[in-house]
Amino acid sequence: MWDYVLERRELIAFQAFQHVSLVVQCVLLGTALALALAVLVYRSPAATALANGVSAVGLTIPAFALLGILLAPFGFGITPAVIAVTFYAALPVLRNAVVGLAGVDRSLVESARGIGMSRAAVLFRVELPLAWPVVLAGIRISTQMVMGIAAIAAYVLGPGLGGLIFSGLSRLGGANALNSALVGTIAIVLLALVLDLLLVLAGRLTTPRGIRV
């Protein structure tokens, strides 16, 4: 396996970069969409329940099935991969964002409103900072989950390390087939650990000191 890695290190590094790029961009996009939706629904119990239900049901959709559905309108390539990965990335963040925002102490919100803060100011200066640790936990879950889903996106010729895995599995019994599948899998696990560590550090830097204490 070591010889296999050395011989193909440039290809592996390029596919690893593609994989991380796909995951990071889709998580950022999914987080933005999830936060926007959470801000719209968290004040309504009925809308909150609906959003939680959608996120729960969405996670039960098999990634292969969703990618197969997206093949008809978008064909093979990056587009269906981005749509599928973003869809799955948004779901854990949506659930955590709704829970975090709804869980902010209402007395703090009323106090902020009492000193003359606008609703937007209360949201960005009080509610979101207090809910941020819960939101960040959702982002961490989302990132770990879509690292694997991004590999499945190779089914529709999406970028990333999934190509190594599918190539190896399609040639099982052939030369370097097992090495290809194992290298792709191990690389994804290592990248997932690195991204999670970076998110932990980001949480320490972005969480208000009063909440950390």
RAKA-V805606 format. One record per pair of residues at least 24 apart in sequence whose C-alpha atoms are under 10 Angstrom apart, sorted by the first residue. I is the first residue (numbers start at 0). GAP is how many residues later the second one is. D is the distance in Angstrom with one decimal. If there is no record, write none. Layout:
# RAKA-V805606
i->[I	I]
gap->[GAP	GAP]
d->[D	D]
This chain:
# RAKA-V805606
i->[0	0	0	0	0	0	1	1	2	3	3	3	3	4	4	4	10	10	11	11	11	11	11	11	11	12	12	12	13	13	13	14	14	14	14	14	14	14	14	15	15	15	15	15	15	15	15	16	16	16	16	17	17	17	17	18	18	18	18	18	18	18	18	18	18	18	18	19	19	19	19	19	19	19	19	19	20	20	21	21	21	21	21	21	21	21	21	21	21	22	22	22	22	22	22	22	22	22	22	22	22	22	22	22	22	22	23	23	23	23	23	23	24	24	24	25	25	25	25	25	25	25	25	25	25	25	25	25	26	26	26	26	26	26	26	26	26	26	26	26	27	27	27	27	27	28	28	28	28	28	28	29	29	29	29	29	29	29	29	29	29	29	29	29	30	30	30	30	30	30	30	30	30	30	30	30	30	31	31	31	32	32	32	32	32	32	32	33	33	33	33	33	33	33	33	33	33	33	33	34	34	34	34	34	34	34	34	34	34	35	35	36	36	36	37	37	37	37	37	37	37	37	37	37	38	38	38	38	38	38	38	39	40	40	40	41	41	41	41	41	41	41	42	42	42	43	44	46	47	47	47	47	47	48	48	50	50	50	50	51	51	51	51	51	51	51	52	53	53	53	54	54	54	54	54	54	54	54	55	55	55	56	57	57	57	57	57	58	58	58	58	58	60	61	62	62	62	62	62	62	63	63	63	63	63	66	66	66	66	66	67	67	69	70	74	74	75	75	75	75	75	75	76	76	76	76	76	76	76	77	77	77	77	77	77	78	78	78	79	79	79	79	80	80	80	80	80	80	80	80	80	80	80	81	81	81	81	83	83	83	83	83	84	84	84	84	84	84	84	84	84	84	84	85	85	85	86	87	87	87	87	87	87	88	88	88	88	88	88	88	88	88	88	88	89	89	89	89	89	90	90	90	90	91	91	91	91	91	91	91	91	91	92	92	92	92	92	92	92	92	92	92	93	93	93	94	94	94	95	95	95	95	95	95	95	95	95	95	96	96	96	96	96	96	96	96	96	96	97	97	97	98	98	98	99	99	99	99	99	99	99	99	99	99	99	100	100	100	100	100	100	100	100	100	101	101	102	102	102	102	103	103	103	103	104	128	128	128	128	129	129	129	129	130	130	131	131	131	131	131	132	132	132	132	132	132	132	135	135	135	135	135	135	136	136	136	138	138	139	139	139	139	139	139	139	140	142	142	142	142	143	143	143	143	143	143	143	144	145	146	146	146	146	146	147	147	147	147	149	150	150	150	159	159	160	160	160	160	161]
gap->[175	177	178	179	181	182	177	181	176	172	175	176	179	174	175	178	150	153	148	149	152	168	171	172	175	147	148	174	145	146	147	144	145	146	147	148	149	169	172	143	144	145	146	168	171	172	175	142	143	144	174	140	141	142	143	128	129	131	132	139	140	141	142	143	168	169	172	127	130	139	140	141	168	171	172	175	138	139	56	59	60	63	64	124	125	128	136	137	138	59	62	63	66	119	120	121	122	123	124	125	126	127	128	137	169	172	62	65	119	122	123	171	57	60	61	55	56	57	58	59	60	61	62	63	64	117	120	124	58	59	60	61	62	63	66	112	113	115	116	119	58	61	62	111	115	53	56	57	58	60	61	53	55	56	57	58	59	60	61	62	63	64	109	112	55	58	59	60	61	62	63	66	104	105	107	108	111	58	61	62	53	54	56	57	58	60	61	53	55	56	57	58	59	60	61	62	63	64	101	55	58	59	60	61	62	63	66	93	100	58	61	57	60	61	55	56	57	58	59	60	61	62	63	64	55	58	59	62	63	84	89	58	57	60	61	55	56	57	58	59	60	61	55	58	59	58	57	51	46	47	50	51	54	46	49	40	43	44	47	39	40	42	43	44	46	47	42	37	40	41	32	33	35	36	37	38	39	40	35	36	39	34	29	30	32	33	34	28	29	30	32	33	27	87	25	85	86	87	89	90	85	88	89	91	92	85	86	87	88	89	87	88	86	85	81	82	77	78	79	80	81	82	76	77	78	79	80	81	82	75	76	78	79	80	81	77	78	79	73	76	77	78	68	69	70	71	72	73	74	75	76	77	78	68	71	76	77	62	65	66	68	69	57	58	60	61	62	63	64	65	66	67	68	56	60	64	59	54	55	57	58	61	62	49	50	51	52	53	54	55	56	57	58	60	48	49	52	53	56	47	48	50	51	43	45	46	47	48	49	50	51	53	41	42	43	44	45	46	47	48	49	50	41	44	45	39	40	43	35	36	37	38	39	40	41	42	43	45	31	34	35	36	37	38	39	40	41	42	33	36	37	32	35	36	27	28	29	30	31	32	33	34	35	36	38	25	26	27	28	29	30	31	33	34	25	29	24	27	28	31	24	25	26	27	25	77	78	79	82	77	78	80	81	76	80	71	74	75	76	79	70	71	73	74	75	78	79	63	64	66	67	70	71	62	63	66	57	60	52	55	56	57	58	59	60	55	49	52	53	56	44	45	47	48	49	51	52	47	46	41	42	44	45	48	37	40	41	44	38	33	34	37	24	28	24	25	26	27	26]
d->[8.1	8.9	5.6	8.5	8.6	7.9	9.0	9.5	9.8	7.5	7.1	8.1	8.8	8.6	8.9	7.6	9.7	9.8	9.1	7.5	8.4	9.8	8.5	8.1	8.7	9.9	9.3	9.5	9.8	8.2	9.0	7.0	4.7	5.3	8.6	8.2	8.6	9.2	9.9	9.2	6.0	5.9	9.5	8.7	7.4	7.8	8.0	9.4	7.4	8.9	9.7	9.5	5.9	4.9	7.8	7.8	9.9	7.0	7.8	9.3	6.4	3.9	6.0	8.2	9.9	8.3	9.0	8.0	9.1	9.8	7.7	9.3	8.9	7.5	8.8	8.6	9.3	8.6	9.2	8.6	7.2	8.2	9.3	9.5	9.1	7.4	9.2	7.5	7.6	8.7	7.4	8.4	8.6	9.6	7.0	9.3	9.8	6.6	6.3	9.6	9.1	6.8	9.9	9.4	9.8	9.9	9.8	9.8	7.7	9.5	9.4	8.9	8.7	9.6	8.4	9.6	6.5	8.2	9.1	6.2	4.7	8.4	9.1	6.8	8.6	9.2	8.8	9.7	8.0	6.3	9.2	8.9	5.4	7.1	9.1	7.4	9.5	7.2	6.5	8.2	8.5	8.6	8.9	8.9	9.7	9.8	9.9	6.6	9.4	8.4	7.9	9.7	8.6	5.1	6.7	8.0	5.4	4.1	7.9	9.6	7.8	8.8	9.3	9.1	8.7	7.3	5.6	8.8	9.1	6.1	7.6	9.3	9.0	9.7	9.1	7.2	9.1	8.2	9.2	9.6	9.3	9.6	9.9	6.9	9.7	9.2	8.3	9.7	9.0	5.4	7.2	8.7	6.0	4.6	8.3	9.4	7.5	8.9	9.9	8.8	7.5	6.5	9.7	9.5	6.4	8.2	9.9	9.6	8.7	9.0	9.6	7.4	9.1	8.7	9.1	6.1	8.1	9.0	6.0	5.1	8.9	9.5	7.9	9.4	9.7	8.3	7.6	7.9	9.7	8.5	9.3	9.5	7.6	9.9	9.5	8.5	5.4	7.9	9.1	6.5	5.7	9.5	9.0	8.5	6.9	9.1	9.0	9.9	10.0	8.9	6.7	8.5	8.6	9.8	9.4	9.3	7.6	7.3	8.0	8.8	9.4	7.7	5.6	9.1	7.9	8.9	9.0	8.2	9.5	9.2	9.8	8.9	8.4	4.9	7.0	9.1	7.1	6.5	7.7	8.7	8.4	9.5	8.3	7.5	9.8	7.1	9.9	9.3	6.9	9.9	7.2	8.6	9.3	9.8	8.6	10.0	6.8	9.5	7.3	8.3	9.1	7.2	8.2	7.8	9.4	8.8	7.3	9.9	7.8	7.0	8.8	8.0	9.1	7.4	7.9	9.6	9.9	9.5	8.7	5.0	5.9	7.6	9.0	8.7	9.4	6.0	5.1	5.2	8.0	8.7	9.4	8.1	7.2	5.0	6.8	9.4	9.9	8.1	8.0	7.3	9.2	7.8	9.1	7.2	9.6	8.8	5.2	7.9	9.0	7.0	8.1	5.5	8.0	8.6	8.5	8.2	9.6	9.4	8.3	8.5	10.0	8.0	9.8	10.0	9.5	6.2	8.8	9.6	6.6	6.2	9.8	9.6	8.0	9.7	8.4	9.8	9.6	7.4	9.6	8.1	6.8	8.2	10.0	9.3	7.9	9.9	8.7	5.0	6.9	9.3	7.6	6.2	9.6	9.4	9.1	8.5	7.3	9.9	9.9	8.7	9.6	9.9	7.6	8.9	8.9	5.2	7.1	9.0	6.8	5.7	9.5	9.3	8.9	6.1	7.9	8.1	4.5	5.6	8.8	8.1	6.8	9.8	8.2	7.8	9.3	9.7	8.6	7.6	8.8	9.4	9.4	5.9	5.3	8.3	7.5	5.4	8.6	10.0	8.8	7.1	8.0	9.5	6.8	5.0	8.7	9.5	7.6	9.6	9.0	9.4	8.6	8.3	7.8	8.6	8.5	8.2	9.9	7.8	4.5	7.3	8.1	5.5	6.6	9.9	10.0	9.9	6.2	6.8	9.4	7.9	5.4	8.6	8.8	8.8	8.9	8.5	9.2	9.1	7.7	9.8	8.9	9.8	6.7	6.8	9.2	8.8	7.2	6.9	8.8	8.5	8.0	9.6	7.3	9.6	9.9	8.7	8.5	6.9	8.9	9.7	7.3	9.5	9.1	6.7	9.3	8.6	9.2	8.0	8.8	9.1	7.0	9.7	9.3	9.1	9.2	9.0	9.5	8.3	9.8	8.5	6.3	9.5	9.8	6.7	8.3	8.9	7.6	7.7	7.6	9.3	9.7	9.0	9.4	5.9	8.2	8.2	7.4	9.0	9.4	6.8	8.2	8.3	6.5	9.7	8.9	7.4	8.6	9.0	9.6	8.7	8.7	8.2	9.1	9.4	7.9	9.9	7.7	7.1	8.8]
